[in-house]
């Protein structure tokens, strides 16, 4: 299930973004970015619809997925 980013509280959205950008292996290309820059970039992707918030009812967990790679399972 896709959750609109603006359906989350500001705090919950910030926590989700911070969790994503602090994971090992998160790749932002050749350019090094600060955590703040990564968070801002991710928020822009969410607002544009290029990144989605996916909620899995079976595991009761959510994550961020690229729109191009999202499949509704």
N, C-alpha and C positions, 0 to 999 in steps of 0.2 A: 504494500500500500504506500502511496506517495503522500507525504505530509507537506502542505505548503509552508515555506519557511516563515511566513508571517503569521502562521497559526500558533507558533511557539512564543513563549514569553521571551523578552530580550535576554534574560539571564540563561534560559535553557538553550537558546540559539547560540549564545556566546560559548557556553560549556561544550556544546556539540562541535562547534568550529575549533575550539582550543584542543579538544580531544583529537580531532582529525589532523590538525597541523603539527601536533607534537609526536605523532607516531613515527617510528623508524621506517625508513623506506619511502616516505612521502616525497615525490619528485616534483620539483618546480623548474626543471630545465637547467640550462647552463648558468643562469643568474642566481646568485645567493640572495636570499630574502630574509629579512628579520621576521620574527614570529608575528609582529603586528602587520607587516606587509602581507604575509601569507594569509592571515585572518581576513584582511581587507579584500584581498584577491578572491578568496573563497566566498565571502559575502557577495561580492559583485557577480560571481558565477551563479550563486543561488538566486539572486535577484533577476538575472537575465534568463534563468531557466536552463542554463547549460549544465548545472549541477542540481541534483535532486536529493531530498531527504526521504529515505526509504525506511519504512517500519515493517518488521517481520513479526507477525502476531504469534507465530509458533515459539520463537525465542524471546519475544517481548523485548526486542532490541531495535535500535535504529542506527543508521549509518548514512554516509553521503556517497552518492554514486553519480558517475558521469551520465548525462542524459543519453549519450550515444550507446552506452553499455548496459543501460537499464532494461531488464526484462521482468515482467510481472509473473512471479512464480506462485 
